[in-house]
Amino acid sequence: MSNTIKAYNNILELVGNTPLVRLNRITESLSGNYFAKMEAFNPGHSAKDRIAVHIIEQAEQKGLLNSNSTIIETTSGNTGFSLAMASMVKGYKCILAVSSKSSPDKIDMLRSMGAEVYVCPAHVSADDPRSYYEVAKRLHKETPGSIYINQYFNELNIEAHYKSTGPEIWEQTGGQITHLVACSGTGGTISGTARFLKEQNPDIKVLAVDAYGSVLKKYHETGELDQEEIYPYRIEGLGKNLIPKATDFNTIDRYIKVTDADSAHMARKIAHAEGMFVGYTCGAAMQAVMQYHTEGEFTADSNVVVLFPDHGSRYMSKVYSDEWMENQGFFNGKNAESPKEVKYIE
């Protein structure tokens, strides 16, 4: 018997190599084979662990960080948590400018991980001094020894997924993947994964998911940023009111838009059908699969990988709250997937 202790040196070594899981009940009426890439199995429970560790380690290699450094970022929650986690392990300070659209669960989690959090109004223009983009820039200027991750305009966002998520999916599917369905926010996840996969097989179709109220779909189709398309929506980490340079639109074949309500209901349906406790954006990705299928994108021979970005625990006060769903007007009689009633024994 070996006396070697088999342990990881720290939690960051658990980032990546997330499982691919076949979807069964929720896709039983669809043509093709469907698989979820479960990014909630990262230690920070989201795909954003990949970019947090990659970008920080690149900065370390370039000598941009020392023991007194502060990491600053703009986030809707998941990237912030991943950065706060990595900062705790590596000994850096972490300051986050967060959208007010982020769930209270996410904000509490950021604070619990030692981050200093600034909550900024979600429904202001990107160049408004109160926007989380501008607040993060200001904090960076005011904080000596800080680095600004700037995930929306950082090519390393793409590179992280090109080097990890793409190769993992290719290996896990034995090169048999025909379609990738993923949400498009900063664009790093879908772009980096798609870039690698299309290098292996240019025939793989990359299908993106956008939100109503976002500018990405029209920009992809026309090259025009249409300000008239911008209006408030509820899904976090999906869509944008600007064009992120971390999106390589050339790697993406199509965009489709999903609604806030459909995405929320779909997240709850996934939990009930597959036993997967997934986040709001996972619901959006699965809803897009349904819509793409209706439009004839898939056949019986399709092997579709759907990227599920995060975990449902970050949405207890939103998607998994009956009260929140009711207040948004999302039920409208469609509450078959509502949680069971709690019964108290006196």
C-alpha positions as CSV (number, residue, x, y, z in Angstrom):
1,M,0.0,0.0,0.0
2,S,1.3,3.4,-0.9
3,N,2.0,5.9,1.9
4,T,1.6,8.9,-0.5
5,I,-1.1,11.4,0.6
6,K,-3.3,12.0,-2.5
7,A,-4.4,15.6,-2.0
8,Y,-4.6,18.7,-4.1
9,N,-2.4,21.6,-3.0
10,N,-5.3,24.0,-3.0
11,I,-8.8,24.3,-4.3
12,L,-7.8,26.1,-7.6
13,E,-6.3,22.8,-8.8
14,L,-9.9,21.5,-9.1
15,V,-10.7,24.0,-11.8
16,G,-11.7,22.4,-15.2
17,N,-12.3,18.8,-16.3
18,T,-16.0,19.2,-15.6
19,P,-18.2,16.3,-16.5
20,L,-20.4,15.8,-19.6
21,V,-23.8,14.4,-18.7
22,R,-26.4,13.0,-21.0
23,L,-29.8,14.8,-20.9
24,N,-32.7,12.3,-20.8
25,R,-36.2,13.2,-19.8
26,I,-36.1,16.9,-20.8
27,T,-35.1,16.1,-24.3
28,E,-37.1,12.9,-24.8
29,S,-39.3,14.5,-27.4
30,L,-36.4,16.0,-29.4
31,S,-34.4,14.5,-32.3
32,G,-30.7,13.9,-31.6
33,N,-28.5,13.3,-28.5
34,Y,-28.1,16.0,-25.9
35,F,-25.3,16.4,-23.3
36,A,-24.8,19.0,-20.6
37,K,-21.3,20.4,-19.9
38,M,-21.7,20.8,-16.1
39,E,-19.6,23.9,-15.2
40,A,-21.1,23.9,-11.7
41,F,-18.6,21.2,-10.9
42,N,-15.8,23.8,-10.8
43,P,-14.9,24.6,-7.2
44,G,-16.4,28.1,-7.6
45,H,-19.5,26.5,-9.1
46,S,-19.3,28.2,-12.5
47,A,-17.4,28.4,-15.8
48,K,-15.8,31.7,-14.7
49,D,-13.3,29.8,-12.5
50,R,-11.5,29.0,-15.7
51,I,-10.9,32.6,-16.7
52,A,-10.2,33.8,-13.1
53,V,-7.3,31.4,-12.6
54,H,-6.0,31.8,-16.2
55,I,-5.9,35.6,-16.2
56,I,-4.5,35.9,-12.7
57,E,-1.7,33.3,-13.4
58,Q,-0.9,35.2,-16.6
59,A,-0.6,38.4,-14.6
60,E,1.7,36.6,-12.1
61,Q,4.0,35.3,-14.9
62,K,4.3,38.9,-16.2
63,G,5.2,40.2,-12.8
64,L,2.1,42.4,-12.5
65,L,1.0,41.1,-9.1
66,N,2.7,41.0,-5.7
67,S,1.6,40.5,-2.1
68,N,0.1,43.9,-1.9
69,S,-1.8,43.8,-5.1
70,T,-5.6,44.3,-5.5
71,I,-7.7,42.6,-8.2
72,I,-10.6,44.7,-9.5
73,E,-13.3,43.5,-11.8
74,T,-16.8,44.2,-13.3
75,T,-19.1,41.3,-12.7
76,S,-22.7,40.1,-12.7
77,G,-21.6,37.7,-9.9
78,N,-19.9,34.5,-11.2
79,T,-16.6,36.0,-12.3
80,G,-16.5,38.0,-9.1
81,F,-16.9,34.9,-7.0
82,S,-14.2,33.1,-9.0
83,L,-11.8,36.0,-8.6
84,A,-12.6,36.4,-4.9
85,M,-11.9,32.7,-4.4
86,A,-8.6,32.8,-6.3
87,S,-7.6,36.0,-4.5
88,M,-8.2,34.4,-1.1
89,V,-6.0,31.4,-2.0
90,K,-3.3,33.5,-3.5
91,G,-3.3,36.3,-0.9
92,Y,-4.6,39.3,-3.0
93,K,-7.2,41.8,-2.1
94,C,-10.3,41.8,-4.3
95,I,-12.7,44.7,-5.2
96,L,-15.8,44.0,-7.3
97,A,-18.2,46.3,-9.1
98,V,-21.4,44.3,-9.3
99,S,-24.6,44.9,-11.3
100,S,-27.7,45.5,-9.1
101,K,-29.4,42.8,-11.3
102,S,-27.2,40.2,-9.5
103,S,-29.1,38.1,-7.1
104,P,-28.8,38.9,-3.3
105,D,-27.4,35.3,-3.0
106,K,-24.5,36.2,-5.4
107,I,-23.7,39.5,-3.6
108,D,-23.7,37.7,-0.2
109,M,-21.4,35.0,-1.5
110,L,-19.0,37.6,-2.8
111,R,-18.8,39.3,0.6
112,S,-18.4,35.9,2.2
113,M,-15.3,35.3,0.1
114,G,-13.7,38.5,1.4
115,A,-14.4,40.7,-1.5
116,E,-15.2,44.4,-1.2
117,V,-18.4,44.9,-3.2
118,Y,-19.8,48.0,-4.9
119,V,-23.4,47.4,-6.2
120,C,-24.1,49.6,-9.3
121,P,-27.4,50.3,-11.0
122,A,-28.0,47.8,-13.8
123,H,-30.2,49.9,-16.1
124,V,-27.8,52.8,-17.0
125,S,-25.7,53.1,-20.1
126,A,-22.3,51.5,-20.2
127,D,-20.6,54.9,-20.2
128,D,-22.6,56.3,-17.3
129,P,-20.2,57.0,-14.4
130,R,-22.5,54.9,-12.2
131,S,-22.3,51.8,-14.4
132,Y,-20.3,48.9,-13.1
133,Y,-17.9,49.3,-16.0
134,E,-17.1,52.9,-15.1
135,V,-17.0,52.2,-11.4
136,A,-14.5,49.5,-11.8
137,K,-12.3,51.7,-14.0
138,R,-12.5,54.5,-11.4
139,L,-11.6,52.1,-8.5
140,H,-8.6,50.8,-10.6
141,K,-7.3,54.4,-11.0
142,E,-7.8,55.1,-7.3
143,T,-6.2,51.9,-6.0
144,P,-2.4,51.7,-6.2
145,G,-1.0,48.3,-7.2
146,S,-4.3,47.1,-8.7
147,I,-5.0,45.3,-11.9
148,Y,-8.3,45.5,-13.7
149,I,-9.3,42.1,-15.1
150,N,-11.7,43.7,-17.7
151,Q,-13.2,40.4,-18.8
152,Y,-15.4,42.0,-21.5
153,F,-12.3,43.3,-23.4
154,N,-9.6,40.7,-22.4
155,E,-8.4,38.3,-25.0
156,L,-7.3,36.0,-22.2
157,N,-11.0,35.4,-21.5
158,I,-11.2,33.6,-24.9
159,E,-7.8,31.9,-24.4
160,A,-8.9,30.3,-21.1
161,H,-11.7,28.4,-22.8
162,Y,-9.7,27.7,-26.0
163,K,-7.1,25.9,-23.8
164,S,-9.5,24.1,-21.5
165,T,-13.3,23.9,-22.3
166,G,-12.9,23.3,-26.0
167,P,-10.3,20.4,-25.6
168,E,-12.4,18.8,-22.8
169,I,-15.6,18.7,-24.9
170,W,-13.7,17.4,-28.0
171,E,-12.2,14.6,-25.9
172,Q,-15.4,13.8,-24.0
173,T,-17.4,13.5,-27.2
174,G,-14.7,11.5,-29.0
175,G,-14.8,14.2,-31.6
176,Q,-18.4,13.4,-32.4
177,I,-19.9,16.7,-31.3
178,T,-22.0,18.3,-34.1
179,H,-23.4,21.3,-32.3
180,L,-22.4,23.6,-29.4
181,V,-25.1,25.6,-27.7
182,A,-23.9,28.3,-25.2
183,C,-24.9,31.6,-23.8
184,S,-23.2,34.7,-25.0
185,G,-22.4,37.4,-22.4
186,T,-18.8,38.5,-22.4
187,G,-18.4,36.0,-25.1
188,G,-15.2,34.4,-23.8
189,T,-16.8,31.0,-23.1
190,I,-18.5,30.5,-26.4
191,S,-15.7,32.1,-28.5
192,G,-12.8,30.2,-27.0
193,T,-14.6,26.9,-26.9
194,A,-15.9,27.4,-30.5
195,R,-12.5,28.4,-31.8
196,F,-10.9,25.2,-30.6
197,L,-13.8,23.0,-31.8
198,K,-13.9,24.5,-35.3
199,E,-10.2,24.0,-35.6
200,Q,-10.8,20.3,-35.1
201,N,-13.9,20.2,-37.3
202,P,-15.1,23.3,-39.2
203,D,-18.6,21.7,-39.7
204,I,-19.4,21.9,-36.0
205,K,-22.2,24.5,-35.7
206,V,-22.0,27.0,-32.8
207,L,-25.3,28.3,-31.7
208,A,-25.4,31.2,-29.3
209,V,-28.0,32.4,-26.9
210,D,-28.9,36.1,-26.4
211,A,-31.5,37.9,-24.3
212,Y,-34.3,40.2,-25.4
213,G,-33.0,43.7,-24.4
214,S,-29.5,42.8,-25.6
215,V,-27.6,44.0,-28.8
216,L,-25.6,40.9,-29.6
217,K,-27.8,39.0,-32.0
218,K,-28.4,42.0,-34.3
219,Y,-24.8,43.0,-34.2
220,H,-23.8,39.5,-35.3
221,E,-26.2,39.6,-38.2
222,T,-25.7,43.2,-39.3
223,G,-22.5,44.6,-37.7
224,E,-24.7,47.3,-36.2
225,L,-25.0,48.2,-32.5
226,D,-28.6,49.2,-32.3
227,Q,-29.3,51.3,-29.2
228,E,-33.0,50.9,-29.7
229,E,-32.7,47.2,-28.8
230,I,-31.5,48.0,-25.3
231,Y,-34.0,47.7,-22.5
232,P,-33.9,46.1,-19.0
233,Y,-34.1,42.3,-18.7
234,R,-33.7,39.9,-15.7
235,I,-31.3,37.1,-16.8
236,E,-27.9,37.6,-15.4
237,G,-24.7,36.9,-17.3
238,L,-26.4,36.8,-20.7
239,G,-26.5,39.4,-23.4
240,K,-25.0,42.9,-23.3
241,N,-25.7,46.6,-23.9
242,L,-22.2,47.0,-25.6
243,I,-20.1,44.9,-27.9
244,P,-17.5,43.0,-25.9
245,K,-14.1,42.5,-27.6
246,A,-13.9,39.1,-25.8
247,T,-16.5,37.8,-28.3
248,D,-15.1,36.4,-31.6
249,F,-18.3,36.7,-33.6
250,N,-16.6,34.8,-36.5
251,T,-16.7,31.6,-34.5
252,I,-20.5,31.8,-34.0
253,D,-22.9,30.5,-36.6
254,R,-26.2,31.8,-35.2
255,Y,-27.8,33.6,-32.4
256,I,-31.3,33.1,-30.9
257,K,-33.0,35.2,-28.2
258,V,-34.8,33.8,-25.2
259,T,-37.2,35.5,-22.8
260,D,-36.7,36.0,-19.0
261,A,-39.8,34.0,-18.2
262,D,-39.1,31.0,-20.5
263,S,-35.5,30.8,-19.2
264,A,-36.6,30.9,-15.5
265,H,-39.2,28.1,-16.0
266,M,-36.8,26.0,-18.0
267,A,-34.2,26.1,-15.1
268,R,-36.9,24.8,-12.8
269,K,-37.9,22.1,-15.3
270,I,-34.3,20.9,-15.6
271,A,-34.2,20.4,-11.9
272,H,-37.4,18.4,-11.9
273,A,-36.6,16.4,-15.0
274,E,-32.9,15.7,-14.7
275,G,-32.1,16.3,-11.0
276,M,-29.7,19.0,-12.0
277,F,-29.9,22.1,-9.8
278,V,-28.9,24.6,-12.4
279,G,-28.7,28.4,-12.7
280,Y,-30.8,30.9,-14.6
281,T,-28.5,31.0,-17.6
282,C,-28.6,27.2,-17.8
283,G,-32.3,27.6,-18.2
284,A,-31.7,30.1,-21.0
285,A,-29.3,27.7,-22.8
286,M,-31.8,24.8,-22.6
287,Q,-34.7,27.1,-23.7
288,A,-32.6,28.0,-26.7
289,V,-32.1,24.3,-27.5
290,M,-35.9,23.9,-27.7
291,Q,-36.2,26.9,-30.0
292,Y,-33.3,25.8,-32.2
293,H,-34.9,22.4,-32.5
294,T,-38.3,23.9,-33.5
295,E,-36.4,25.7,-36.3
296,G,-35.0,22.4,-37.6
297,E,-31.4,22.8,-36.5
298,F,-31.0,19.2,-35.2
299,T,-31.5,15.7,-36.7
300,A,-31.5,12.2,-35.3
301,D,-27.8,12.1,-35.8
302,S,-27.0,15.3,-34.0
303,N,-24.7,15.3,-30.9
304,V,-25.5,18.5,-29.1
305,V,-23.4,19.8,-26.2
306,V,-25.2,22.4,-24.1
307,L,-23.0,24.4,-21.8
308,F,-24.6,24.8,-18.4
309,P,-22.6,27.7,-16.8
310,D,-23.4,27.7,-13.1
311,H,-25.3,26.3,-10.1
312,G,-28.9,26.9,-8.9
313,S,-27.8,27.9,-5.4
314,R,-27.0,31.4,-6.7
315,Y,-30.6,32.0,-7.6
316,M,-32.6,30.9,-4.5
317,S,-34.0,34.4,-4.1
318,K,-34.9,34.6,-7.8
319,V,-35.6,31.7,-10.1
320,Y,-36.2,29.2,-7.3
321,S,-38.4,31.6,-5.2
322,D,-42.1,31.3,-5.9
323,E,-42.5,34.8,-4.6
324,W,-40.0,36.3,-7.0
325,M,-41.4,34.4,-9.9
326,E,-44.9,35.7,-9.0
327,N,-43.7,39.3,-8.6
328,Q,-42.1,39.2,-12.1
329,G,-45.4,37.9,-13.6
330,F,-43.7,34.7,-14.7
331,F,-46.3,32.2,-13.4
332,N,-49.4,33.1,-15.3
333,G,-50.8,29.7,-14.4
334,K,-47.5,27.9,-15.5
335,N,-46.3,26.6,-12.2
336,A,-46.2,22.9,-12.7
337,E,-42.5,22.9,-11.8
338,S,-43.1,24.8,-8.6
339,P,-41.3,23.3,-5.5
340,K,-43.5,21.1,-3.3
341,E,-45.3,22.6,-0.4
342,V,-43.5,22.2,3.0
343,K,-45.6,20.3,5.6
344,Y,-45.0,21.1,9.2
345,I,-45.7,18.5,11.9
346,E,-46.9,20.0,15.2
